[in-house]
Amino acid sequence: MSERLRVALDIETSLVYGRRLLEGVSRYLRANRPWSIYIEQHELGSDLPGFLKRWNGDGIITRQASPESIKLLKRRHLAAIDLGDIHPHLGLLRIGSAQVTIGRMAAEHLLERGFEHFACCGFEGEHWSQRRRDGFIAEIGHAGFQTSVYESPSAGLQVWKRDQQRLVEWINSLPRPVGVFATNDMRGQHILDACARLDLAVPEQVAVIGVDNDDLVCNLCNPALSSIIPNPERIGYEAAGWLDRMMQGETPAALDIEIPPLGIAVRQSSDVFAVSDPTLAAALRFIRERACDGATVTDLLNHLSVSRSWLERNFRKLLNRSPQAEIRMVQIKRCKELLRTTNLSLEKIAGLAGFEHPEYMSVVFKRETGRTPGQYRSNGSAPVGAAAAGGNSISAANAIDVKKRNGMMI
């Protein structure tokens, strides 16, 4: 029996992106010959492990590559692949996300929603953030619009404390309604926090989309954060395949392989059509916040102090549907979410979606979707963790809609 190849996986385990990279490596190894693996748990940004100075291994996949560490790896004659996004080119085969494509996808998402004002919020000096920003600006510019940009240092609580007020002031200075691209999910959370401090309606006045689709971060946000879904599992899988071939003597033809994102997880922070009329924006916000409390069109009219004819006319002009249809759409969307992600009874779901009786909810649900709630729960969507295209898993938590570049997948 031949000796197993010895491989170090220098990938952070503290972030969901790093763990998904490792899942991709694992998937490759399950389908091919196993390696003798060394993995050291650490955070992104840690130094290259000191053991490599003495380690007599065959290869390494790293997210920590730097000009200094490259010299060490070359002295050790290790087959090496860089999965990092910090430095542009280090002379190693680099496999990573198509950052410019990510920025363009964010721009397309906000343009499709009718926005005419755009902004990008990222981190200064971060190569990955700058490339996402550049893709966003290019796509927005191609559509004939300009982008306001805000960037600040990325490290540390003290930096965030100093930056927080500046970010609030920048958000407040933007023309509204505005679509904002955050170059990662944590930046998206910062923007949503600033909007809350300013009492700005999200997504009606400020729509926000991030990157990474970190379920925990996105769902801790209020409202839940829309996010572009990268494909780290594929990156990890491709990295393992290339390292395997390199350890057997093959030389890669290119030094930079980019993996496109899977699509967009559309959550509440960008699930809107841009509305410049403040009364209509207030109407949509009221419906979004109160429809599942059982609010009616009469409640909406009392809240806005406008006539029913004005409201009906302008809703049909803007959305091609009535205020009542908009209320029903929000309620049905909530029903779908609860049917997909919980085992709650229909009676409980009806109450949480703003229906007085489960029987009436079932009638409305069947009329709107063509299926009963029970049928939808059984067959309506892939279960949480179901396989998506390419063997990757996309969580159905929070009833996200996954927008692929070639169409809609519900």
C-alpha positions in Angstrom: 0.0 0.0 0.0 1.4 3.4 -1.0 2.0 6.0 1.7 -0.6 8.7 1.9 0.4 12.2 0.8 0.9 14.6 3.7 -1.1 17.8 3.3 -1.6 20.8 5.6 -4.9 22.8 5.4 -4.0 26.3 6.6 -7.6 27.5 6.5 -9.4 29.4 9.2 -12.1 27.6 11.1 -13.5 30.7 12.8 -15.6 31.9 9.8 -18.3 30.2 7.9 -16.4 30.8 4.6 -13.4 28.9 5.8 -15.4 26.0 7.0 -17.2 25.8 3.7 -13.8 25.7 1.9 -12.9 22.7 4.1 -16.2 21.1 3.2 -15.2 21.3 -0.4 -11.8 19.7 0.3 -13.6 17.0 2.2 -15.9 16.3 -0.7 -13.0 15.8 -3.0 -11.2 13.4 -0.7 -14.3 11.3 -0.2 -14.4 10.7 -4.0 -10.6 10.2 -4.4 -7.7 8.8 -2.5 -7.4 10.1 1.0 -4.5 12.2 2.3 -2.8 12.4 5.7 -4.2 15.8 6.8 -2.9 18.3 9.3 -5.3 21.1 10.1 -4.7 23.8 12.8 -7.6 25.7 14.1 -7.1 29.5 14.0 -8.5 32.8 12.8 -8.2 34.4 9.4 -5.1 36.7 9.5 -3.0 34.4 11.7 0.6 33.9 10.8 1.5 30.8 8.7 1.9 28.0 11.2 5.5 27.7 12.6 5.5 24.0 12.2 5.9 24.4 8.4 9.5 25.5 8.9 10.2 22.0 10.0 7.4 20.0 8.4 8.4 17.4 5.8 5.1 17.3 3.9 3.9 17.2 0.3 1.5 20.0 -0.1 -0.5 22.9 1.5 -3.7 24.7 0.8 -3.5 28.1 2.6 -5.6 31.2 3.2 -2.7 33.0 5.0 -0.2 33.4 2.1 1.9 36.5 2.2 5.1 37.5 0.4 7.2 36.2 3.4 5.4 32.9 3.6 5.7 32.3 -0.1 9.5 32.3 0.3 9.3 29.7 3.0 7.0 27.5 0.9 9.3 27.7 -2.1 12.3 26.8 0.1 10.4 23.8 1.4 9.5 22.7 -2.2 5.9 22.3 -1.2 3.1 22.1 -3.7 1.0 25.0 -2.6 -2.4 26.7 -3.5 -3.5 30.1 -2.3 -7.1 30.6 -1.4 -6.6 34.0 0.1 -8.0 37.3 -1.2 -5.7 39.8 0.6 -2.8 40.0 -1.9 -3.4 40.3 -5.7 -0.7 37.9 -7.0 1.9 36.0 -5.1 3.2 33.6 -7.7 1.1 30.6 -6.5 -1.9 29.0 -8.1 -4.7 31.1 -6.7 -8.3 29.8 -6.6 -11.0 32.2 -5.3 -14.3 33.9 -5.8 -14.9 36.0 -8.9 -14.9 39.2 -7.0 -15.7 41.6 -9.9 -18.6 39.3 -10.9 -19.9 39.5 -7.3 -20.0 43.3 -7.5 -21.7 43.2 -10.9 -24.3 40.8 -9.5 -25.1 43.2 -6.6 -25.5 46.0 -9.1 -27.9 44.0 -11.3 -30.0 43.1 -8.2 -30.4 46.8 -7.2 -31.0 48.0 -10.8 -33.7 45.4 -11.2 -35.5 46.9 -8.3 -35.8 50.3 -9.9 -33.2 52.3 -7.9 -31.6 55.3 -9.4 -29.3 56.2 -6.5 -26.5 53.8 -5.6 -23.8 53.5 -3.0 -21.0 51.0 -2.0 -19.6 50.5 1.5 -16.4 48.5 1.9 -13.0 48.4 3.5 -10.0 50.4 2.5 -6.8 48.6 1.6 -8.6 45.2 1.2 -8.0 43.7 -2.2 -11.2 41.6 -2.2 -13.4 44.5 -1.2 -11.9 46.8 -3.8 -12.5 44.3 -6.6 -16.1 43.9 -5.5 -16.5 47.6 -5.4 -15.0 48.0 -8.9 -17.4 45.5 -10.4 -20.3 47.2 -8.8 -19.3 50.7 -9.9 -18.7 49.4 -13.5 -22.1 47.8 -13.8 -23.9 50.8 -12.3 -21.9 53.1 -14.6 -22.9 51.0 -17.6 -26.5 51.6 -16.7 -25.9 55.4 -16.7 -25.7 56.0 -12.9 -23.0 57.0 -10.4 -22.0 55.4 -7.2 -21.2 57.0 -3.8 -18.4 55.1 -2.1 -17.5 54.9 1.6 -14.5 52.8 2.9 -12.9 52.6 6.3 -10.3 50.3 8.0 -11.6 46.8 8.7 -9.8 45.8 11.9 -10.9 46.0 15.5 -13.6 47.3 17.8 -11.8 50.6 18.4 -11.8 51.3 14.7 -15.5 50.5 14.5 -16.3 52.9 17.4 -14.5 55.8 15.6 -16.1 54.9 12.2 -19.6 54.4 13.4 -20.6 58.1 13.5 -18.9 58.7 10.2 -20.9 55.9 8.6 -24.1 57.3 10.0 -23.4 60.7 8.6 -22.6 59.2 5.2 -25.8 57.1 5.0 -27.7 60.2 6.0 -26.1 62.2 3.2 -27.2 59.8 0.5 -30.2 60.7 -1.8 -33.1 58.4 -1.2 -34.4 55.8 -2.0 -30.9 54.3 -2.4 -29.5 50.8 -3.0 -26.4 50.1 -1.0 -23.9 47.3 -1.7 -22.0 46.2 1.3 -18.8 44.3 0.3 -19.5 41.6 3.0 -22.2 40.7 5.4 -20.6 42.3 8.4 -20.5 45.6 6.5 -24.1 45.1 5.7 -24.9 44.8 9.4 -23.0 48.0 10.0 -25.2 49.8 7.4 -28.4 48.4 8.8 -27.3 49.6 12.3 -26.7 53.1 10.9 -30.2 53.1 9.3 -31.7 52.1 12.6 -30.0 55.0 14.3 -31.3 57.4 11.7 -34.8 55.8 11.7 -34.6 55.1 8.0 -37.0 52.5 6.5 -35.2 49.5 5.2 -35.7 48.5 2.4 -38.1 51.3 1.3 -35.6 54.2 1.8 -32.3 52.2 2.0 -32.1 48.8 0.4 -29.0 46.8 1.4 -27.3 43.7 0.0 -24.1 42.0 1.4 -21.9 39.1 0.4 -21.1 35.7 1.9 -24.7 34.6 2.9 -23.6 33.9 6.4 -26.9 32.7 7.8 -26.1 33.7 11.4 -25.1 37.2 10.5 -27.8 37.8 7.9 -30.6 36.6 10.2 -29.3 38.5 13.2 -29.8 41.7 11.2 -33.0 43.6 11.4 -34.4 43.3 8.8 -32.7 40.2 7.6 -29.9 40.9 5.2 -30.0 39.9 1.5 -26.7 38.5 0.5 -24.8 37.2 -2.6 -23.9 33.5 -2.2 -20.3 32.7 -3.1 -19.2 29.1 -3.8 -16.5 28.3 -1.3 -17.3 24.5 -1.4 -16.5 24.5 -5.1 -13.3 26.5 -4.5 -12.2 24.0 -1.8 -13.0 21.1 -4.2 -11.1 22.6 -7.1 -8.2 23.5 -4.8 -8.0 19.9 -3.6 -8.1 18.5 -7.1 -5.4 20.9 -8.3 -3.1 20.2 -5.3 -3.5 16.4 -5.9 -2.4 16.9 -9.5 0.5 19.2 -8.6 1.8 16.7 -6.0 2.0 14.2 -8.9 4.0 16.6 -11.0 1.4 18.5 -13.0 2.0 22.2 -13.6 -1.2 24.4 -13.8 -1.6 26.4 -17.0 -2.9 29.5 -15.2 -2.1 31.1 -11.9 -5.6 32.5 -11.2 -8.8 30.6 -11.3 -12.1 32.4 -10.4 -15.2 30.6 -9.3 -18.5 32.6 -9.9 -21.1 33.0 -7.1 -24.1 30.8 -6.9 -26.7 33.5 -6.8 -28.5 35.8 -4.3 -30.3 35.0 -1.1 -33.0 37.7 -1.2 -34.2 38.6 2.2 -36.1 41.5 3.6 -33.3 44.2 3.4 -33.6 44.4 -0.4 -37.0 42.8 -1.1 -38.6 46.0 -2.5 -39.3 48.0 -5.6 -37.8 51.6 -5.3 -40.5 54.1 -4.6 -39.8 57.9 -4.7 -43.3 58.9 -3.4 -43.0 59.2 0.4 -46.7 58.3 0.9 -46.4 55.1 -1.2 -43.2 54.2 0.6 -44.9 54.6 3.9 -47.8 52.5 2.7 -45.4 49.6 1.6 -43.6 49.9 4.9 -46.9 49.7 6.9 -47.9 46.6 4.9 -44.6 44.9 5.4 -44.6 45.6 9.1 -48.3 45.1 9.9 -49.9 42.7 7.4 -49.1 39.7 9.5 -50.7 41.4 12.5 -54.0 41.3 10.6 -53.9 44.9 9.3 -56.5 45.7 6.7 -56.7 48.3 3.9 -58.9 50.4 6.2 -56.1 50.4 8.8 -53.7 51.5 6.1 -56.0 54.3 5.0 -56.3 55.5 8.6 -52.5 55.4 9.0 -51.9 57.4 5.8 -54.9 59.8 5.8 -55.4 59.4 2.1 -58.5 58.4 0.0 -59.1 54.9 -1.0 -59.3 55.9 -4.7 -55.8 57.6 -4.5 -54.3 54.6 -2.8 -55.9 52.1 -5.3 -54.9 54.2 -8.3 -51.3 54.7 -7.3 -50.7 51.1 -6.2 -51.9 49.8 -9.5 -49.8 52.3 -11.3 -46.7 51.4 -9.4 -47.1 47.7 -8.7 -49.9 46.6 -11.0 -51.9 45.3 -8.0 -54.2 46.6 -5.3 -53.3 47.4 -1.7 -55.3 44.3 -0.6 -53.3 42.1 -3.0 -50.1 43.5 -1.5 -51.3 42.6 2.0 -52.1 39.1 0.8 -48.8 38.7 -0.9 -46.9 39.5 2.4 -49.2 37.1 4.3 -48.7 34.3 1.9 -45.0 34.8 1.8 -45.0 34.5 5.6 -47.0 31.3 5.4 -44.6 29.8 2.9 -41.7 30.7 5.2 -43.3 29.0 8.2 -44.4 26.0 6.2 -40.8 25.5 4.9 -38.9 26.1 8.1 -41.1 25.0 11.0 -43.4 22.2 12.1 -46.0 24.6 13.5 -49.6 23.7 13.2 -51.8 25.4 10.6 -53.7 27.1 13.3 -50.4 28.6 14.7 -49.2 29.6 11.2 -52.5 31.3 10.5 -52.2 33.5 13.6 -48.6 34.4 12.8 -49.5 35.3 9.2 -52.4 37.6 10.2 -55.3 35.2 9.4 -58.1 34.8 12.0 -58.9 31.2 11.0 -56.7 28.5 9.6 -59.6 27.4 7.3 -59.6 30.8 5.6 -55.8 30.8 5.4 -56.0 27.5 3.6 -58.6 28.8 1.1 -56.5 31.9 0.3 -53.3 29.9 0.1 -54.8 27.5 -2.4 -56.2 30.3 -4.4 -52.8 32.2 -4.6 -50.4 29.2 -5.0 -52.5 26.4 -6.5 -51.6 24.1 -3.6 -52.9 23.6 -0.1 -50.6 24.4 2.8 -50.1 20.7 3.4 -49.1 20.1 -0.2 -46.7 23.0 -0.1 -45.1 21.8 3.1 -44.6 18.4 1.6 -43.4 19.4 -1.9 -43.2 23.2 -2.0 -39.4 23.6 -1.7 -36.2 21.7 -1.1 -35.7 20.9 2.6 -33.1 22.7 4.6 -29.7 21.5 3.5 -30.9 20.0 0.3 -28.4 19.6 -2.5 -28.2 22.5 -4.9 -26.5 22.8 -8.3 -23.0 21.4 -8.3 -23.6 19.3 -5.2 -23.5 22.3 -2.9 -26.0 23.0 -0.1 -28.1 26.2 0.2 -30.0 26.6 3.4 -33.7 27.3 3.0 -33.8 29.0 6.4 -35.8 32.2 6.4 -37.5 31.1 3.2 -34.9 32.8 1.0 -35.4 33.1 -2.7 -32.2 32.1 -4.6 -31.8 34.2 -7.7 -29.5 32.5 -10.2 -27.9 34.3 -13.1 -29.9 32.2 -15.6 -33.3 32.7 -14.0 -35.3 32.2 -10.8 -35.2 29.1 -8.6 -37.9 29.0 -6.0 
